[in-house]
Amino acid sequence: MKFADLLIHSASTMVTMEGHSGSPARGEKMSEVGLREDGAVAMREGAIVAVGTTEEVLAGGWVGPETRRISAQGKVVSPGFVDPHTHVIYAGSRENELSLKLKGVPYLEILKQGGGILSTVRSTKQATDEEIKAQTRRRLQTMLSLGTTTVEVKSGYGLTLDEEMRALRLIKELDSEQVIDLVPTFMGAHAVPSGYSEEEFTNYIIADVLPQIAARNLAEFCDVFCEPGIFSVHSSERILSKAKQLNFRLKIHADELDAAGGAELAAKLGVTSADHLLQASDGGIAALAEQGVIAVLLPATSFNLAKNSYARARDMISAGVPVALATDSNPGSSPTESMPLVLTLACLYLRLTPEEALTAATINAAHAIGRADEVGSIEVGKQGDVLILDIPNLNYLPYHFGNNPVGTVIKRGKVVWNVNPLNGTS
């Protein structure tokens, strides 16, 4: 028998998320996180080969003289965080817009003044490939140190065929150059650039851009910013319908600023996830539940915009909508890479329990990017993406905010980040 390469053992609490890989957790199932005391997980050649109590895993014969052993005594072990909604590839920053926000200038007004997304489009276009990659790599390294092991990354700061293809190409390069797995999403319909009407740019995306992205197999998903003043429900449906014909999986930014029918469109098209949803109607929430569309909620964005308006997560869970969480990491509305912060905000302002929040940040988030058969839970056969959290219990994770609870990050069965590499092995 071949022995495991790595054993994590003696965890005070291990959260496996087992049993949710076939479909995302809904309703009361979001509280079923597969808790094990004195937990252990063994990994070989990047995959999980044994899960159970320490005694059970040791008795299984997986541990030999060459197996590296790490004690998680007094700590919590969980799956790596999955971040299913980010705009993390870009150049520059937008701290200059903070004073405008503090004065109450609405986002759409900032956009009309050439700020917002269009400002980042300019900065990104002016940057070299290596400058964009270097800035993005630093953000990804921060994410890794905070426990994120799989990330969805959207294009959308190009808004032309060449620039959108460049962004997607750089995502692919970064996926192979660093340890976090990146899932590419095409989001050319992120804003309407100057010189176009909404209809003209929609036609351009449909006729000239989407077919080229599909032909080069540069993205798995297509996303649209469906919002009055950006892309209407009609334009969004046209773009996403074309994307579906080209075999993209679908996502949608829906009902963030207004209840404009984005959730209803998401249900009609059967998208994988509808994201934001701060203003989603009762009918929209019911439609999402009926179609099994995952609601990806972004409380860090609400927090940063300081409008005291958050998505109605409790209503969604009660209705049977599977809920996931993400950072929305971007230079304007959510300049953060921290999933631990998102978990805290989800508990405080979305009123999720710690169990629901962790489900939303792991297995449900994995479903939101089509990776639930690989990551998001600690189960035999899955990728060895595991965190050792330096906390005494699960409740402590959202309770102690503003710090990093992650002690060790294991990616594909290898330790890739450790707060203190001299300690923790036994």
N, C-alpha and C positions, 0 to 999 in steps of 0.2 A: 504493500500500500504506500502511495506517495503521501508524504506529510505536508501539512499546511505551511505556508511561508510566514504567516502572521496569525497570532492569537490575541484577541482582546478578551480579558477575563475579569471576573470578580466585580463586575459593574453593580453598584448598588441598585441602579435601575437601568434597564435596557428597554428602549422603545422600538419595537420592530416594524410597526405599521403593517403587519402581515394580514393577508386576507382581502386586501383592497386592490390588488394588481389587475384583476379582471375588469373592474369598473371603479370609477371614483366613489369615494365615501360620501353619502348623503345623510341628512337628518341626524338621528341619534348615532348612526354609524361613524360620524366624524369624531365621536368621543372614544371610539374603540381603537386604541393605539397599540395594542399588543404588548402590554407591560410585562416584564420579567425581572424578578429579583435575582441577584447574583448571576447576572447574564454574561454570556460569552458568545463570541462569533469568531470562526476560523475562516481564513481566506487562503486560496492558492491560485497562483497564476492570474491574479486580478479578479477572481470570482469568489463569492461566498460558498463555502463547502459544508459548513455546520453552524447551527444556531441552537442555543438552549441555555440551560444553566451551566455553570462552570463544570460541575461534576459530569453532566451529560456529555458535554463536548469533549472533555478529557477522556471519558470512557469510550468515545467513538473511535479512538485510535488515530486521530488526525495530528496529534502533537508529537513531534519527534525532537531529536537533539538539535536540529538546525532551525527549528521553528522559533521565530522571534516572539517573545511574550511581552505584552504590555498590560499592566494592571490598571483597571479602572475602578479600583476600590474607593468608595466614597464619592463616585462620580456618576454621571448619566451618559449612556451611550445611545446615539440616535442615528438614523440615516442622514447623509449629507443633505443640506438644504438645496432645493431646486428653485431657481428664480425664473419664472415663466414669462416675464414681461420686462424687457430692458431696452434702452436706446443707448447702449454703452459705447458704441463705436462712433467717435466724433473727435474733432479738434477744438481747442479753445474752451471758454467758459462764459458764463453770463451773470457774474456777480453784480455787474452794473445795473441789472434790472431789479435788484432787491429794493432799491430806494423807490422805484416806481410802484412796486407791489405795496410797499409800506404806505404810499400815498393813496392807495386804493385804485390805481389804474388797472382796468380789467385786462386779462390776457389777450383777448381779441384786439383790443386797442393797441397793446404793445406790438402785436403781430402786424397790424396795419401800418405802424410807424417803422416797419422794417426790422423789428426786434424778434424775440421769440425764436421759433424754429428757423426763420429766414436768416437770422444772425448766425446761427450755428452752421447753416448751409454755406454761408460765405466763408466762415473760418475753416471749415472742413475742406472746401474746394481749394483754398489757398495753401493748405498744408500738404507736405509730401506724404507718400505712402508710409515711410518710416516714422515720420512725426505722428501720424494718426495711430500707427501700431504701438509706438512707444507710450503714448498717452493712454490708449486703451489697455495695454498690457499692465500698466500700473493699477488701473481700476480693477482689472481682473485679479491681480495679486491681492488687492485689498479684499475683494469678495472672498477669495480662497481663505484668507486668514480669518474671516468671519464665518466660515463654515459652508460657503456655497460651493458645490461641486459640479453643478450643471446649470447652464445659463442660456436662455433664449436671447438672441441679439437681433434687433431690427435694423434694417437700413432706413433711409428716410431723410438723411441730411445731404442728399444729392439732388434729387428732383429732376435729374436728366438721366437718359439711358446710360451714358458713359459713367457718370458719377455714382449711380445706383449699382451698376455692375462692379465698379471699383470697390465700393463698400462691402458688397457681398463677397468679392474675391478676398478682401483683407480679413473678413470674418473667417473664411475657410483657412487662410494661412495661419491666423492666430489659433484656430482650433488645433492645428497640428504642431504648433510651436510652444504651447503651454498646457498645463495639466487639466484645466477645467474643460469639460465638454461644452461646445457651443452649438446651439440649434439656430440656423439662419432663417430669418423672416424677411420677405420683401415688403417694404412699406413705402413705395414711391408715392402713394396717396397720403402723404403726411401733412402737406400744406399746398396751396396753390401759389406757384411762383409768379412774380410780377411779369406782365406781358401776356398772361393767359386769363381767360375766364374759367370758371369752374368747369363748364361743359367742354371747353377746348382742351383743358388739361386732362379731364376724364377720358376724352377721346384719344389723346396722346398715350396715356397709360395703357388703354385697352388695345390700341392698334399697333403701337410701336415698342412699348416697353415690356409688357407682360410676356408676349411671345418670345422675345429675346432672352429674358430671364429663364423662362421655362426650357427653351432649347438648350441652354447651357447648364441646366440643372443646378442653379446657383442658390436656390432657396427651397425650403420645405413648405413654408406657410406664406400666405399673402394676408396682409392686414390693411385696414383703411381707417382713417380718422373721421368717423361719421359724426358730424356735429354741424348744426346750423352755422353758416358763415365759413365753413371749411368744405366738407363734402356732405351733401344732402343724403337723405335716405335713398333717393332715386339714383344718384351718382354712385353711392356706395354699393347698392345692389348690382348695378351694371358692372362695376369693377370686380366685385367678388364673384359674380356669376361667370364672368370670363375666366377668372382665375380657377374656378372649379372645373370648367371645361378643359383647362390646361393641366389638371391633376394636382394643383396646389391644395393643401389643406388650408382652412380658413380661420381667420381671427378678425375681431372688429373692436375698435375703440368706440364704445357706445354710451350715450346718455351721461356724459361726464358733466357738461355744463347746462344742458337742458334735457327735459324729457321729450325727445324728438322722434321716438320710435326705433331707436337703435337696437334695443333689446328684442323688440318684436321682429325686426329684420334678422337678427342673429338666429332666432328660433326658426324663422321661415327658411333660412338657408342651411340650417343644421351645422353651424360653425362649430369648431372645436371649443373655442372660448370666446366669451364676450367680456371686455375688460373696462374697468372704471365703474360704470353703472351707478354713479352717485344719485342720479335723478331718475332712475328706472321706475316705470309705473308699476302698479299692482298687476296689470295685465301683462306687462313685459316680463315681470318676475315669474308669473304663472306659466307663461309660454316657454321661458328658459327651462323651468322644471320639467315641463311636459316633454321637451325635446332632449333633455339631458345635457344641455349646454353648460359648460363649466363657467362660473363667474370668477374671473381673476380680479381681486380687489387690491387697491393700491393705497393703503392708509397713509403712507409717507408723503404722497402727493397732496392729499387733503390737509395733512398737518403743515406742510410747507407753504401751501397757498393760504393758510390761516383764515379760511372761510367758515370754520366750525360746521362743516357739512361733510358727512361720511356716508358711505354706502350702507344700505339697510341689511347688513349681513344676517341679523337674527331673523328678519322676515324671509330672507332667501333660504336660510337653513330650514326654517319651519315649513316653507313651501316645497322643500325637496330639491333645491338647487345645489349641486356640488360646488363648494367654494374653495378657491385657491388664493394664495397670497403671493405678491411680488413687490420688488422695490420700485419699479418704474424708473430705474436709474437713468437719469438724463440731466443735461446741463441747465435746464430751466426750472421745471416744476418739482423735480425730486433729485437733487444732486447728492445722492447717498448710495452706498454699496452694501448697506447693512441689513441683512435679513433678521438678525436679532432685534434691531430697532423696530422693524416691521412687525415682528411678533408681539412686542410690547404695545405698539400702537393698535394692533388688531384686538388685543385683549381690553385695552382701556377705552377705545372709541368705537370699535365694531362690536364690542361686547362678546367676543369669542372667549371660550374657556382655554386654558393652556393646551389641553388635549386637542381641541378643535383647531387652534392656531397651528400646532405642530403638524397635524394632518394636512392642513391647507398649505403648509410650506414644504411638504415632502411628497407624499404619494399623490395627493390631488394636483399639486403643481406639476408632477411628472406626467400625469394624464393630460394636463393642459398643453403639453408640448410633445405628446406622442411618445413618451419615453418610460411609461409605467411598467413595461415588461423588462426594463433594464435597471432602473434606479428608483429611488423614492421609498424603498422599504428594505429591511434587513431580512432577506429570505434566501434560502439555498438556490443557487443558480444565477442570482443577480450579481451585478457589478459590486465590487467591494468598495463602496463609497460610504464611509462611516465616520462619525464624529465622536470624540470623547469630550464631553462638556464638563468643565470644571465647576460644577454646581451640585448641591446635595440632593436635589429632587427636581421634578419637572416644573412645579410651580415657581421655582426660583428663576427660571429662564426669562419669563416676561417681567418678573418682579424687579430684578436688579438691572435697570436700564442704564445706557450710556457707557457701558464697559463691554469688553469682549469675553463672553463666557466660554469660548472655544479653546480647549487646551491642545487638542491634536486633531489633525485632519488626515484621514486615510482616503486615497483616491486609487481605485483599481487595485486595492490590496497593498498599497505602499504608503508609508508615512510621507506626506508632502509638505506638511506644516506642523510645527510643534512649538508651543509657547516657551518651552524649556527643554531643548533636546538632550540635556544631560540627565533628566529625570524621567520617571514614568515607566521604565522597563524593568521587568523582573522575571 
